[in-house]
Amino acid sequence: MQWDPTQYLRFTDERLRPALDLLARIDAATPTHVIDLGCGPGNVTTILKQRWPAADVLGLDNSAAMLDRARIAAPDCRFAAADFGTWQAEKPIDVLYTNAALHWLGDHDILFPRLVGQLARGGTLAVQMPAMHNEPLRAAQYDVVAAGPWAAALRGVGSAQSILTAGQYWDILRPRCKTLDIWETTYLHALQGDNAVAQWASGTSLRPFLDALSGDLRDGFFAAYAELMGRVYPRRADGSTLLPFRRLFILATV
Ligand SMILES: C[S@@+](CC[C@H](N)C(=O)[O-])C[C@H]1O[C@@H](n2cnc3c(N)ncnc32)[C@H](O)[C@@H]1O
């Protein structure tokens, strides 16, 4: 999947809000090793550095385009290429922060114990993931895939899979943590501009489908999805488009 940092950052304020809400809940005074796992364009990584200026803040991602942008956004942080599935920390981590990223990899029953196992004593795992898989924003993508001349080209193409339930994360993490806090928040994003919901999805969940198409097929697929999103999430009288967006937060200390 090809990430486009510019498209992703088009809705910076909306995407930043849960990142800041998660950060505000972390109770760590002077961590030494801080990781931003799936750091993307680095605009959150630089905020982690502002919160803990003395810490070594390392952003990790498997997108070269995102890492290039991150190095510009956060010159006082370190960045490296890594994949969630295989990454192993060099040293025990004091704060392992990961915003809007882990849902891109499956097998969370294996991944989460591995992440917790890399924390230093007293360390914190802080996670935020979208929980939108059953909402029209995500579910309708597969309806549109199946209903157009692009269907053959998109056979076998999929986006991020469903995350687990809050209860399942509780059961995985509770035996491994000293404290555990899990909560959900639904943000009512007031998006601006034409085809706002389709543009939002083009920065993230719609990308695998767009990447697999080109030319008229790509344009037609995007137009069909945008038209459907326009009906499901209509523009309000002031021009805003309201997108209810549920997110799952996990804060664990060991
Ligand atoms: C939606 S962006 C979130 C970026 C940033 N954390 C933020 O809050 O804005 C998801 C990021 O996860 C990265 N990512 C997805 N799967 C990954 C994997 N298996 N290993 C490493 N990074 C991955 C993508 O490259 C992308 O930069």
The ligand as a Gaussian input file, in Angstrom:
#p B3LYP/6-31G(d) Opt

LIG

0 1
 C       -3.021000       6.202000       9.619000
 S       -1.298000       6.350000       9.684000
 C       -1.059000       6.980000      11.333000
 C        0.168000       7.827000      11.444000
 C        0.428000       8.486000      12.798000
 N        0.586000       7.499000      13.852000
 C       -0.649000       9.470000      13.180000
 O       -1.197000       9.375000      14.268000
 O       -0.933000      10.374000      12.375000
 C       -0.820000       4.645000       9.850000
 C        0.677000       4.436000       9.709000
 O        0.982000       3.070000      10.051000
 C        1.992000       2.620000       9.180000
 N        1.938000       1.148000       9.092000
 C        0.904000       0.398000       8.656000
 N        1.211000      -0.900000       8.736000
 C        2.466000      -0.963000       9.250000
 C        3.335000      -2.040000       9.582000
 N        2.969000      -3.330000       9.410000
 N        4.554000      -1.742000      10.100000
 C        4.927000      -0.457000      10.279000
 N        4.140000       0.618000       9.986000
 C        2.933000       0.348000       9.471000
 C        1.692000       3.276000       7.846000
 O        2.808000       3.319000       7.005000
 C        1.194000       4.659000       8.293000
 O        2.220000       5.608000       8.314000

